[in-house]
Structures are given as C-alpha cells and as structure tokens.
Amino acid sequence: MKMMLLAGKEILVANVNGKHYAIPNRCTHNNGDLSKGTLEGNVVTCPKHGQRFDLTTGKSIQGPKVGFLKLKGKDTSQFAAKVEGDDLLIDLG
Ligand code: FES
C-alpha cells in the first residue's frame, strides 16, 4: 500500500494478491492519511478514527468511531488500475 501523487491528487494504491486497486488517499471523514492506515485483504482502515473502506468498490464498510460515537461512513471513489509491462496505469476519470 502506497500513496502516489497523480495529477496533483493523492492516490492510495494497494497490491492485493497481485491485483492493484486505487482510491483517494484522504479519508472521507476528516482527511485521514489512508496510506498510514492498515491493509487487511482488500480493506483499508483509516488511522484516525477507524473508518474502513473496501478497495474494490470504494464503499465505506464501517464508519468512523469518535469517542463513544459510531458515525455513518461515507463512500469514496474507486479508480480502475492495471499493470501493463513495467507501468501501473490508473484511470482518474
Ligand atoms: S479521518 Fe478517517 S475515520 Fe476519521
């Protein structure tokens, strides 16, 4: 899992069992740096308040927790990514 700057945007790219996924690097809750979070399978967890995103869809599968509050998560975008030769191609749309 790694953050890349592409066209001025921070993009999080992750290699999950040889397949690459790309989503915005900043959490939809409060701009947490997802590249500093954890990756388990195809799920990335934000280091700030624990919101969890499915990298394959960009969907929030668990909202943030702030103190005792469990908030509703907000989905993020998901970009198509593929390897061609030595290049990783990401479609920012
Ligand atoms: S900033 Fe990511 S869960 Fe709050």
Backbone and ligand atoms as CSV (ligand in chain L), in Angstrom:
chain,resi,resn,atom,element,x,y,z
A,1,MET,N,N,0.854,-1.175,0.000
A,1,MET,CA,C,0.000,0.000,0.000
A,1,MET,C,C,0.896,1.233,0.000
A,2,LYS,N,N,0.570,2.177,-0.901
A,2,LYS,CA,C,1.451,3.318,-1.059
A,2,LYS,C,C,0.658,4.519,-1.580
A,3,MET,N,N,1.067,5.719,-1.147
A,3,MET,CA,C,0.445,6.936,-1.661
A,3,MET,C,C,1.248,7.426,-2.858
A,4,MET,N,N,0.552,7.833,-3.910
A,4,MET,CA,C,1.201,8.410,-5.089
A,4,MET,C,C,0.522,9.736,-5.411
A,5,LEU,N,N,1.324,10.690,-5.882
A,5,LEU,CA,C,0.756,11.957,-6.344
A,5,LEU,C,C,0.541,11.845,-7.846
A,6,LEU,N,N,-0.699,11.937,-8.285
A,6,LEU,CA,C,-1.028,11.847,-9.709
A,6,LEU,C,C,-1.909,13.027,-10.071
A,7,ALA,N,N,-1.473,13.804,-11.027
A,7,ALA,CA,C,-2.231,14.982,-11.471
A,7,ALA,C,C,-2.629,15.850,-10.284
A,8,GLY,N,N,-1.712,15.981,-9.314
A,8,GLY,CA,C,-1.965,16.827,-8.158
A,8,GLY,C,C,-2.868,16.208,-7.109
A,9,LYS,N,N,-3.255,14.947,-7.299
A,9,LYS,CA,C,-4.138,14.281,-6.339
A,9,LYS,C,C,-3.369,13.192,-5.604
A,10,GLU,N,N,-3.640,13.046,-4.318
A,10,GLU,CA,C,-3.069,11.937,-3.558
A,10,GLU,C,C,-3.921,10.697,-3.793
A,11,ILE,N,N,-3.296,9.682,-4.345
A,11,ILE,CA,C,-3.990,8.429,-4.640
A,11,ILE,C,C,-3.353,7.306,-3.835
A,12,LEU,N,N,-4.177,6.502,-3.212
A,12,LEU,CA,C,-3.691,5.334,-2.494
A,12,LEU,C,C,-3.748,4.142,-3.442
A,13,VAL,N,N,-2.605,3.488,-3.619
A,13,VAL,CA,C,-2.550,2.308,-4.479
A,13,VAL,C,C,-2.174,1.115,-3.613
A,14,ALA,N,N,-2.899,0.031,-3.781
A,14,ALA,CA,C,-2.599,-1.157,-2.990
A,14,ALA,C,C,-2.545,-2.372,-3.907
A,15,ASN,N,N,-1.623,-3.231,-3.603
A,15,ASN,CA,C,-1.489,-4.500,-4.305
A,15,ASN,C,C,-2.079,-5.576,-3.409
A,16,VAL,N,N,-3.192,-6.134,-3.840
A,16,VAL,CA,C,-3.849,-7.194,-3.071
A,16,VAL,C,C,-3.747,-8.475,-3.879
A,17,ASN,N,N,-2.862,-9.347,-3.446
A,17,ASN,CA,C,-2.647,-10.629,-4.136
A,17,ASN,C,C,-2.380,-10.450,-5.626
A,18,GLY,N,N,-1.568,-9.438,-5.957
A,18,GLY,CA,C,-1.160,-9.235,-7.338
A,18,GLY,C,C,-2.095,-8.354,-8.147
A,19,LYS,N,N,-3.263,-8.005,-7.592
A,19,LYS,CA,C,-4.176,-7.108,-8.304
A,19,LYS,C,C,-4.094,-5.729,-7.646
A,20,HIS,N,N,-4.053,-4.688,-8.475
A,20,HIS,CA,C,-3.881,-3.335,-7.953
A,20,HIS,C,C,-5.216,-2.597,-7.871
A,21,TYR,N,N,-5.350,-1.837,-6.782
A,21,TYR,CA,C,-6.548,-1.026,-6.561
A,21,TYR,C,C,-6.126,0.392,-6.224
A,22,ALA,N,N,-6.949,1.350,-6.592
A,22,ALA,CA,C,-6.612,2.747,-6.325
A,22,ALA,C,C,-7.855,3.499,-5.858
A,23,ILE,N,N,-7.683,4.246,-4.765
A,23,ILE,CA,C,-8.739,5.110,-4.236
A,23,ILE,C,C,-8.079,6.423,-3.791
A,24,PRO,N,N,-8.851,7.475,-3.548
A,24,PRO,CA,C,-8.239,8.690,-2.996
A,24,PRO,C,C,-7.553,8.372,-1.672
A,25,ASN,N,N,-6.415,9.022,-1.437
A,25,ASN,CA,C,-5.643,8.721,-0.221
A,25,ASN,C,C,-6.246,9.335,1.026
A,26,ARG,N,N,-7.069,10.350,0.868
A,26,ARG,CA,C,-7.613,11.034,2.042
A,26,ARG,C,C,-8.984,10.485,2.413
A,27,CYS,N,N,-9.136,10.189,3.663
A,27,CYS,CA,C,-10.381,9.629,4.198
A,27,CYS,C,C,-11.536,10.612,4.014
A,28,THR,N,N,-12.721,10.084,3.719
A,28,THR,CA,C,-13.898,10.927,3.520
A,28,THR,C,C,-14.400,11.546,4.825
A,29,HIS,N,N,-13.948,11.034,5.951
A,29,HIS,CA,C,-14.420,11.580,7.225
A,29,HIS,C,C,-13.718,12.880,7.585
A,30,ASN,N,N,-12.404,12.814,7.763
A,30,ASN,CA,C,-11.702,14.022,8.205
A,30,ASN,C,C,-10.272,14.049,7.661
A,31,ASN,N,N,-10.147,13.641,6.403
A,31,ASN,CA,C,-8.866,13.730,5.685
A,31,ASN,C,C,-7.738,12.876,6.255
A,32,GLY,N,N,-8.056,11.827,6.980
A,32,GLY,CA,C,-7.000,10.926,7.463
A,32,GLY,C,C,-6.173,10.400,6.295
A,33,ASP,N,N,-4.894,10.198,6.553
A,33,ASP,CA,C,-3.969,9.713,5.526
A,33,ASP,C,C,-4.055,8.180,5.478
A,34,LEU,N,N,-4.807,7.674,4.517
A,34,LEU,CA,C,-5.049,6.230,4.475
A,34,LEU,C,C,-3.770,5.421,4.261
A,35,SER,N,N,-2.754,6.040,3.638
A,35,SER,CA,C,-1.503,5.300,3.420
A,35,SER,C,C,-0.795,4.997,4.744
A,36,LYS,N,N,-1.215,5.683,5.804
A,36,LYS,CA,C,-0.639,5.422,7.130
A,36,LYS,C,C,-1.527,4.455,7.925
A,37,GLY,N,N,-2.598,4.001,7.284
A,37,GLY,CA,C,-3.511,3.060,7.941
A,37,GLY,C,C,-3.046,1.633,7.751
A,38,THR,N,N,-3.979,0.720,7.923
A,38,THR,CA,C,-3.625,-0.695,7.789
A,38,THR,C,C,-4.429,-1.326,6.655
A,39,LEU,N,N,-3.841,-2.341,6.062
A,39,LEU,CA,C,-4.475,-3.074,4.962
A,39,LEU,C,C,-4.640,-4.526,5.387
A,40,GLU,N,N,-5.876,-5.002,5.348
A,40,GLU,CA,C,-6.149,-6.419,5.611
A,40,GLU,C,C,-6.977,-6.923,4.446
A,41,GLY,N,N,-6.418,-7.816,3.656
A,41,GLY,CA,C,-7.116,-8.262,2.457
A,41,GLY,C,C,-7.365,-7.062,1.567
A,42,ASN,N,N,-8.624,-6.839,1.196
A,42,ASN,CA,C,-8.947,-5.689,0.341
A,42,ASN,C,C,-9.576,-4.544,1.128
A,43,VAL,N,N,-9.331,-4.521,2.441
A,43,VAL,CA,C,-9.925,-3.487,3.296
A,43,VAL,C,C,-8.830,-2.629,3.918
A,44,VAL,N,N,-8.972,-1.308,3.727
A,44,VAL,CA,C,-8.031,-0.369,4.341
A,44,VAL,C,C,-8.755,0.339,5.485
A,45,THR,N,N,-8.030,0.484,6.593
A,45,THR,CA,C,-8.585,1.132,7.787
A,45,THR,C,C,-7.873,2.452,8.027
A,46,CYS,N,N,-8.642,3.517,8.176
A,46,CYS,CA,C,-8.088,4.852,8.410
A,46,CYS,C,C,-7.414,4.903,9.786
A,47,PRO,N,N,-6.221,5.505,9.842
A,47,PRO,CA,C,-5.518,5.561,11.123
A,47,PRO,C,C,-6.126,6.551,12.117
A,48,LYS,N,N,-6.987,7.461,11.640
A,48,LYS,CA,C,-7.508,8.495,12.559
A,48,LYS,C,C,-8.664,7.986,13.418
A,49,HIS,N,N,-9.740,7.519,12.797
A,49,HIS,CA,C,-10.917,7.103,13.568
A,49,HIS,C,C,-11.458,5.753,13.110
A,50,GLY,N,N,-10.669,5.031,12.349
A,50,GLY,CA,C,-11.005,3.638,12.059
A,50,GLY,C,C,-12.040,3.377,10.987
A,51,GLN,N,N,-12.406,4.395,10.190
A,51,GLN,CA,C,-13.327,4.089,9.084
A,51,GLN,C,C,-12.638,3.069,8.164
A,52,ARG,N,N,-13.444,2.145,7.647
A,52,ARG,CA,C,-12.870,1.077,6.813
A,52,ARG,C,C,-13.492,1.141,5.418
A,53,PHE,N,N,-12.637,1.013,4.408
A,53,PHE,CA,C,-13.071,1.066,3.007
A,53,PHE,C,C,-12.723,-0.234,2.291
A,54,ASP,N,N,-13.642,-0.667,1.461
A,54,ASP,CA,C,-13.372,-1.786,0.557
A,54,ASP,C,C,-12.688,-1.211,-0.681
A,55,LEU,N,N,-11.440,-1.594,-0.889
A,55,LEU,CA,C,-10.669,-1.055,-2.016
A,55,LEU,C,C,-11.258,-1.428,-3.367
A,56,THR,N,N,-11.993,-2.516,-3.431
A,56,THR,CA,C,-12.505,-2.970,-4.727
A,56,THR,C,C,-13.700,-2.145,-5.188
A,57,THR,N,N,-14.335,-1.433,-4.239
A,57,THR,CA,C,-15.537,-0.668,-4.597
A,57,THR,C,C,-15.475,0.792,-4.139
A,58,GLY,N,N,-14.630,1.100,-3.172
A,58,GLY,CA,C,-14.600,2.431,-2.572
A,58,GLY,C,C,-15.668,2.618,-1.494
A,59,LYS,N,N,-16.455,1.582,-1.235
A,59,LYS,CA,C,-17.542,1.696,-0.243
A,59,LYS,C,C,-16.979,1.716,1.181
A,60,SER,N,N,-17.596,2.517,2.014
A,60,SER,CA,C,-17.288,2.500,3.444
A,60,SER,C,C,-18.014,1.295,4.030
A,61,ILE,N,N,-17.258,0.392,4.645
A,61,ILE,CA,C,-17.904,-0.794,5.223
A,61,ILE,C,C,-17.986,-0.699,6.744
A,62,GLN,N,N,-17.347,0.324,7.291
A,62,GLN,CA,C,-17.503,0.618,8.723
A,62,GLN,C,C,-17.218,2.092,8.915
A,63,GLY,N,N,-18.120,2.782,9.558
A,63,GLY,CA,C,-17.961,4.216,9.762
A,63,GLY,C,C,-16.915,4.535,10.818
A,64,PRO,N,N,-16.589,5.833,10.931
A,64,PRO,CA,C,-15.616,6.253,11.934
A,64,PRO,C,C,-16.169,6.121,13.357
A,65,LYS,N,N,-15.265,5.964,14.288
A,65,LYS,CA,C,-15.637,5.973,15.711
A,65,LYS,C,C,-14.902,7.135,16.353
A,66,VAL,N,N,-15.678,8.042,16.947
A,66,VAL,CA,C,-15.085,9.196,17.628
A,66,VAL,C,C,-15.573,9.138,19.073
A,67,GLY,N,N,-14.676,8.835,19.982
A,67,GLY,CA,C,-15.085,8.615,21.361
A,67,GLY,C,C,-16.066,7.456,21.396
A,68,PHE,N,N,-17.233,7.694,21.982
A,68,PHE,CA,C,-18.250,6.643,22.057
A,68,PHE,C,C,-19.170,6.653,20.837
A,69,LEU,N,N,-18.995,7.648,19.988
A,69,LEU,CA,C,-19.895,7.785,18.840
A,69,LEU,C,C,-19.444,6.928,17.664
A,70,LYS,N,N,-20.388,6.194,17.105
A,70,LYS,CA,C,-20.141,5.471,15.860
A,70,LYS,C,C,-20.886,6.222,14.763
A,71,LEU,N,N,-20.116,6.791,13.839
A,71,LEU,CA,C,-20.716,7.622,12.801
A,71,LEU,C,C,-20.967,6.820,11.540
A,72,LYS,N,N,-21.872,7.340,10.718
A,72,LYS,CA,C,-22.144,6.689,9.439
A,72,LYS,C,C,-20.989,6.994,8.499
A,73,GLY,N,N,-20.496,5.985,7.823
A,73,GLY,CA,C,-19.382,6.170,6.899
A,73,GLY,C,C,-19.839,6.770,5.586
A,74,LYS,N,N,-18.901,7.400,4.897
A,74,LYS,CA,C,-19.193,7.957,3.571
A,74,LYS,C,C,-18.276,7.277,2.565
A,75,ASP,N,N,-18.870,6.785,1.488
A,75,ASP,CA,C,-18.093,6.098,0.460
A,75,ASP,C,C,-17.071,7.032,-0.179
A,76,THR,N,N,-16.054,6.440,-0.780
A,76,THR,CA,C,-15.069,7.209,-1.518
A,76,THR,C,C,-15.123,6.771,-2.986
A,77,SER,N,N,-14.254,7.337,-3.798
A,77,SER,CA,C,-14.196,6.941,-5.208
A,77,SER,C,C,-13.328,5.694,-5.349
A,78,GLN,N,N,-13.401,5.072,-6.499
A,78,GLN,CA,C,-12.526,3.944,-6.796
A,78,GLN,C,C,-12.095,4.109,-8.242
A,79,PHE,N,N,-10.782,3.982,-8.488
A,79,PHE,CA,C,-10.246,4.181,-9.826
A,79,PHE,C,C,-9.774,2.844,-10.395
A,80,ALA,N,N,-9.996,2.663,-11.677
A,80,ALA,CA,C,-9.502,1.448,-12.329
A,80,ALA,C,C,-7.978,1.495,-12.379
A,81,ALA,N,N,-7.343,0.379,-12.078
A,81,ALA,CA,C,-5.878,0.302,-12.104
A,81,ALA,C,C,-5.471,-1.018,-12.741
A,82,LYS,N,N,-4.412,-0.945,-13.560
A,82,LYS,CA,C,-3.900,-2.186,-14.150
A,82,LYS,C,C,-2.425,-2.021,-14.476
A,83,VAL,N,N,-1.735,-3.145,-14.526
A,83,VAL,CA,C,-0.324,-3.157,-14.863
A,83,VAL,C,C,-0.190,-3.505,-16.335
A,84,GLU,N,N,0.635,-2.707,-17.032
A,84,GLU,CA,C,0.975,-3.011,-18.432
A,84,GLU,C,C,2.477,-2.954,-18.544
A,85,GLY,N,N,3.107,-4.090,-18.699
A,85,GLY,CA,C,4.567,-4.127,-18.725
A,85,GLY,C,C,5.109,-3.674,-17.383
A,86,ASP,N,N,5.953,-2.641,-17.409
A,86,ASP,CA,C,6.513,-2.102,-16.169
A,86,ASP,C,C,5.694,-0.949,-15.620
A,87,ASP,N,N,4.584,-0.614,-16.271
A,87,ASP,CA,C,3.812,0.555,-15.877
A,87,ASP,C,C,2.533,0.171,-15.118
A,88,LEU,N,N,2.186,1.004,-14.163
A,88,LEU,CA,C,0.908,0.876,-13.479
A,88,LEU,C,C,0.017,1.994,-14.014
A,89,LEU,N,N,-1.075,1.633,-14.629
A,89,LEU,CA,C,-1.980,2.623,-15.215
A,89,LEU,C,C,-3.183,2.820,-14.306
A,90,ILE,N,N,-3.497,4.065,-14.003
A,90,ILE,CA,C,-4.629,4.392,-13.139
A,90,ILE,C,C,-5.515,5.374,-13.879
A,91,ASP,N,N,-6.788,5.044,-13.979
A,91,ASP,CA,C,-7.744,5.896,-14.692
A,91,ASP,C,C,-8.431,6.813,-13.681
A,92,LEU,N,N,-8.028,8.083,-13.670
A,92,LEU,CA,C,-8.611,9.035,-12.723
A,92,LEU,C,C,-9.943,9.594,-13.224
A,93,GLY,N,N,-10.353,9.163,-14.401
A,93,GLY,CA,C,-11.653,9.539,-14.930
A,93,GLY,C,C,-11.746,10.891,-15.544
L,1,FES,S1,S,-10.406,10.777,9.310
L,1,FES,FE1,FE,-10.659,8.739,8.697
L,1,FES,S2,S,-12.008,7.919,10.125
L,1,FES,FE2,FE,-11.805,9.996,10.729
